[in-house]
């Protein structure tokens, strides 16, 4: 008899068990009060089909890849629940683009349950695009293929880059169309729908605390704080937990900055209490180095969430979390100290990351500050690909760096800077091979550029071809390796992609 692996999965739903539930069961958009979540089942879809799967995450979880038995595909599409699952949508609020937005919540995400994973951790399985919830407002709770594919691949790519992140187990096509206006410009069209299964120890955000504080639901706020302290921070006090959240957030920002990653929508409801990258929407990687670049069309005017602003926005968001915790923390100075911890952690981690990217043990020698400032001035003067420049800098010659430039190569200024750089690395007492190995271990060759995502999306939408997607999945598992035969995935953004929809700027619906 064939073994039923799905039936062997075990769930322990501490969030549902430990936090106040919405007493109203009606699944209609509404304001919810004195609750951390609402119990709601996913809405079934017409014809689920597995498009992508994370083998290594599945192994950690103890979940077998679906074969001829379609049980897990049905589960991951929202058509079926396994014993022990207690699905819910979480309630939270948040500041969006600097303004308090009130109640937000899981409008198109439904947590199935907390899995007791094979690696002895507890991991939430959450379906994004699984149907309407009380937090959907005027939306349908669904997700399109393009946004789901981007979330699946980017979260997995970030994990393999070494960045704390939520992960993705599966990408399932629904067989149903979804109506979307991609750029909010009055041109909606039907697109194929999909559901992505997101995985994390917890999806609690800053906004989960904010909504309870804003509504003065202090008993629920205390219960949430106690739950978080007990389950994720070894029963530390809420003051100690806030310091740790600040520290983790500082490290996360250093990771984003070292890779040239731009989240695009750093609202407080998109900030994880575990210091994870969460909610992949209109993100992107720097191609031409530009501190003011944002991939989010909604942010095009104010550029609040541009690359260079990310560390400052993270601190602002932490301050909003601190405000939400004030009813629980009598000593305001303890919370203010967390913001100092954040600033110090980020500054230290960012400086260490820059040293590593340059192949240096530390940036602590006379002239190092000038070397770094000169480098970023050089990168900003011409359209220079951030990823390719640092990857190729392991061979510090003009010819090696030529592929990083979209336009004219500034040979004189580049040559002058390289002269200073070569002089500096000779004092490191490393062989060239050792230095190159170290630099390649921190400067990726492959990142999930938006045009690569769009090519994979187009191939599936055009003729159901998943080969570009499958190839990206495999290559992005080893972003720091050379991987001969895949050089075309490591090149500059093609000129045709400069202004193509989905390849440069995206909207919040992306």
N, C-alpha and C positions, 0 to 999 in steps of 0.2 A: 504493500500500500504506500502511495506517495505521501511523504511527510508534509504536514500542514504547518509551514514555518510561521505564517501569519498568526495562527491560533496560539502559538507559543509566546508571542510578544506580551510583555507585562507592563502595565501602566500604574503610576502612583501619582494622582493628581493633587499635589499639595496646594497649588494655587486655588483650585476650586474648593478644596476642603478647608483651607485656612483663612480665606478672605470673604468679605460680605458679598452676597449675590444679589443681583437685581430681582426683586420679588415679582416683577411683571414678566410674564412669559411671552407676550405678544411680540412677534418679530416685525415691528414697524418702526420707521425712523421716529425718534422721540428723545427728549431729555431724560436722562437717567439720574437718580439721586441715591446717595448713601449706599453705593455699591462699587465694587472694583471690577465687576464683569457681568455679562448677561449670558445665560446658557442659550445656545442657538446651534442648530445642526446645519451642516453644509447643504447647499441646494444641488441636487443631482444634475448631471450633464448628459448630453445625448449619446456621444460616441467617444469615450475616452481612449486615447492612444498614447503610449509612452514614447516620448521624443528624446529624452536625455536622462542619464542616471550617473550618480557619483559613486563609483565602486568603493573607493576607500572610506567615504563617510558611511556607506551602507555596512561595510565590514565593522566599523566602530560601533554602529548601532545594533548590529546583529540581525539585519534585515536582508533577506535573499532578494536578488534581482528578479523581477517578474519574468517568468518564462511562458510556458503554454497556459499555466494557471493565471487567470486575470484578476485574482482576488486583490492583490496589492495595488494594481492599477486602478481598480474601482475605489479602493480606500483613498489613494492619493489624488483622485479626481473629485472626491467628495460624495461619491455614490454609495458608500458603504462604511459602516463603523465596525471596529473590532471590539470584542469584549474588553471592558475596562476603560474605554475612551469616554471622556465627558467633555464634549466640545463646548467652547465658549468664545465670545468676543470680549476683549478687554476694554475697559473704559479709561480714557485719559483725555487731557486737554493739552494746550501748548501755545507757545508764541510762534507765530508764523511770520517770517520776514520782519521780526521785531515787534509784532503787535499781538496782543492776547486774542486768541481765536475762540476761547470757550471750550465747550465739549467737542472733542474730535473722536477718538476711539477707533477700534478696528472696524473700519467701514467695508473692507473687502478681504479681511484676514480672519480666519477662524482657527484657533488652536484645538487640535484633536485631543491631545493629552500629553502627559509627561512619561516618556518611555524609560524604563529601567534598561539602559543600554548594555551591550555586551562588554564594553570597556569599563563597566561599573560606575558610570556617570548617569545622571538623569538629564534627559534632553527633551525639550518640547518639540513636538511636530506641529507645524502650523501651515495651513493651506492659504495661499494668497490668490484671490480670484475665485473663492469658493461660494460666493453668493451674498445676498443682502443680509445686513445685520441692523439692529437698532441704531447703529452709529453711521449708517451709510448716507444719511441725509437725503439728497435727491439722486444719488448714484445707484447703479445696479449691482454693486458688489462683485462685479466680474473684472477680469484682466485680459488684455490682448496678448497675442503671442509675442510681439516685439518687446513689451515691457517684461514679460515673464522670462523670455530667453535671456534678456540682458541681466535680470536679477540672478537667474541660475548661474550663468557663466561668470559674472563678475564676483559674486560671493565666493565661488570656488577658486577663482583666480587670485583673489585677495588672500585667501587662506594659504595658498601655495607660495605666495610672496612673503608670508610670514607676518601678515597683518591680522590683529584680532578682529573677528568678523562673525556674523551669523553665517550659516552655511546653507547649502541647498542639496536636497537628496534627489529630487526628481523634477522633471518638466513633462507635463501631460497636456496634450491637445484635447480640447473639449468636444470638438465636432460641431460647435455652435458659433455663429457670428456674434460679434460684439460691436455696437455702434460707438465710435469715438471721433472726436474732433481733435486731431493730434496737436495742432498749434493754436486751438481756441480762436480760430479765425473765421468761423462760420462755414467750414467745409467738412462736416462729419461724413464718415463712410464706414461701411461694415468691414470689420477685420476678423481674422480667425481668433478664437478665444483659447486660453490656456490657463493652467493652474500650476504654480510652483510650490513645492513642499519645502518650507524653510525650517531650519533646525538651529536651536540655541539652548543653552542651559536655562536662559530666561529671556523673555522679550519685554521685561519691565523697563520703562523709559522714565526720563525726567517728568514727562507729562502725566504719568500715573499718580505721582505725588501732587503735581500742580493742580489737577482738577479737584482733588479732595480738599486742598488748602483753600483754593479759590471759593469753593462752596461752603467753607467752614465746617466741613464734615470731619471734625478732629478725632473722633473715635475711630473712624475708618482709616484716617491718616496714620494714627498710632498703630493700628493693626497691620497696615501695609508695611510700615517701618519695621515693626517687630518681625514680620514674615521675612523681609529682605535680609535683615541682620542675621536671623537664625539660619536661613537656608543657603545664603550665598557669601556670608562674611563671618562665619564661625562665631556667631553670637557676640560680635563686637557691638559697642554702643553706636547709636546713630551718628554721633559726632565723629567717631573713628571711621565709620563707614563712609561718611562724606569725604573725609580726607583721602580715603582709598579710591573713591570714585574720581576725585580730582587728580590723583596720581595717575590712574589708568587712562584718564582722558588726555592728560599731557603726553603720555607715551603714544597714544593713538594718533594725536595730531602730528607728532614727530614722524610717525610712519607714513601718514598721508603726504606730508611735505617732502620727505626724502624720495618718494616715488613719483612725485608730481601728480598725485591723485586729487581730484576735486569732487567732493560729494555732491555739491549743487543745491542741496536743500536742507541746510543744517538748522531746521526748526527744533525747538526743544522737545517736541514729540518724536524726533528722529535721533535722540541721544540716549544711548544705552547706559543703564546703571552699572553694567559690567565692563564698560569701556570697549564695547564691540562696535564695529562699523555695522550700521543697521539701516534698512530701507534704501535699497538701490533704485533711484529714479533717474533724474537727469544728471548723471555723473559723467566724468570724462578724465582722461589723462592729458597733461600738458603735451602739446605737440610743439607749436612755437612757444618758447618760454615767455610767459607774460603774467606778472603778479596779479593783474586785474582780469584775467580770463575766467569766465564762468560758462559752464555748459548749459545753464538753465535760461531758457528764453524769458521766463517770468521774472528773472533776476537781471535781465539785460540792462535795464536802466540804472538801478541802484547798485548793482554788483555787490550786494551785501555778502554773498556767499562765494565770492571769487577766491582763487587759489591763495593769494596773499593775505586774505582776511580770516582764513579758517582758524588760526590759533586765537585770534581776538574774539571771534564769535563763540568759540568753545568756552572761553572764560566768561563771556556774557551769559551764556546758557547755564553755566555752573552757578552763577550768581542768582539766576532765576530759581534754580533748584534749591539753593540756600534759603531763599525767601520762603519757599514752600515748606521748608523744614523748621522755620522759626517757631511755630506753635509747639514743637517738640523739644526744642533746644533752648534752654534759658540763657546760655552763654553765647551771645551773638559773636563774640570774638573767636570762639572755636570754629565757627563757620567761615568767618573772614580769613582765618588761618589756612583753610582749605584752598582758597583762591591763591594764596602765596605758594602753597605746595604745588598747585597746578603750574603756575608761572615758572617756578624753579625747575620743576620736572621737565617741562617742555623745553626750556632753554638749554638744560644740560643734555637732554636726549637729542635735540636738534643739532647741537654742536658736535656731539659724538657721531651722529649719523653723517654729517658733512665730512668729518675727518675720515670716516670709513669709505665714503664714496670717492674721496681723493686718494685713497691708499695710504693714509697717514695714521700713525698711532694716536695722535691727538693734535688739536689745533692750539698748541701752547708755546710755539716758538716765535721769536721776534719776526714780524713781517707776515704772520699767518692771517691776521685780520685783513690786511691789505690784499693778500692773495685771494681770499674768499670774496671780498667786495669787488675786486677787479674781475673775478670770474663772472659774477652775476651781472655786472655792468656789461661785460662782453656778450653774455647770452641774450640780454635784453635789447642790444643795439641791432641785431639781425635776427630774423626768424630762425630760431635754432631749436631743433628737436631735443627736448630735455632727456628722454630715455636714451636715445642713440648717442648723444654727446658724452654722457657719463659712462656708458658702456664702452665706447671706443676710446675713452681717455686712458684706458689701461695701456694703450700704445700711443704715447703723447707726441704725435706728429700731425702736421697740417693735413697730410693726405689721409691719415686715419680718421680725422674728424670731419673731412669734407662731406660724407654722407649725412651728417646731422644738419646741414644747412639747406633751407628751402630756396634761398636766393643766392645772392653774391657772397662769396667767402671773404671775410675781412682778414686777408692774409697778414697784413702788417701787425694789426692789434692782436690777432690770435697768436702770431709768432712771438710777439713780445711777452704775452702772458705765458705761453708754453715754456719760454726760456726761464722765467721765474719758477714755474712749476717743476721743471726738470731739475733745477738746482735744489729745490726743496726736497724732492723725493730721494735724491742721492744721499741725504743725511739720515735716511730711515734704516740703513743697514739691512736691507732686504734685497734678495736677488730679484731680477726682473720677473722671473717666473713666479716667485712667491707673491710679489706685489700684484701681478695680474690675476692670480688665483684669488687673492683676497678681494680685489676690486670686483671681479666677476661674481663673487658670492653675495655682494650687496647691491650691485647695479644690474638690474634685470635686462635681458635681451628681449624678452617678450612681455608685453602688457596688453590688456584687453581693450584695444583702441575701438572707438565708436564705429569706424568704417568697417572693421572686421566683424563687429556685431551685426551691422546692417547687411553685410554680404551673407551671413548665415541666415538672417531673417528672410531676406529676399529669396534665397534658394528654397527654403521650406514653403514660403507662400506661393512661389511660382510653380513648383512641380513636386513638392513634398520631398525634396532632396535634403537629407540630414547629414550628408558627408562633410560639408564645411563645418557644421556644428560639432560633429564627432572629432574632426581633426583639431579644432580649437580646444576641445576638452582635454585631449591628450597632450598637446603642446603646452598649454598653460599650466599643466601639472609640474612642469620643470622650467620655470621662467628664467632661471639663472644659468641654465645649461645651453651650450652652443646649438645642439640639435641640427646637425647638417641635413639639408633637404627641406628645411622650413624657413629659409631665409626670407621668403616673400612675406612672411607674417611678422617680420621684424623691421620692415622698412618704414620710411617716412609715410605720412598720410598722402595718398595720391592726390593730384590736383583736382580730379573729378569729384573727390569727396569733400573739398573745401567748403562748399555751400550746399551739398546734398542733404535733404532731410534725413535726420537720424545719424548723420556722420559728423556733425560739428556741434550744433546747438540742439537741445531737446526741451520739451515742455515737461511740466510735472506729471503729465499723463504718460510719459515715456517709460 
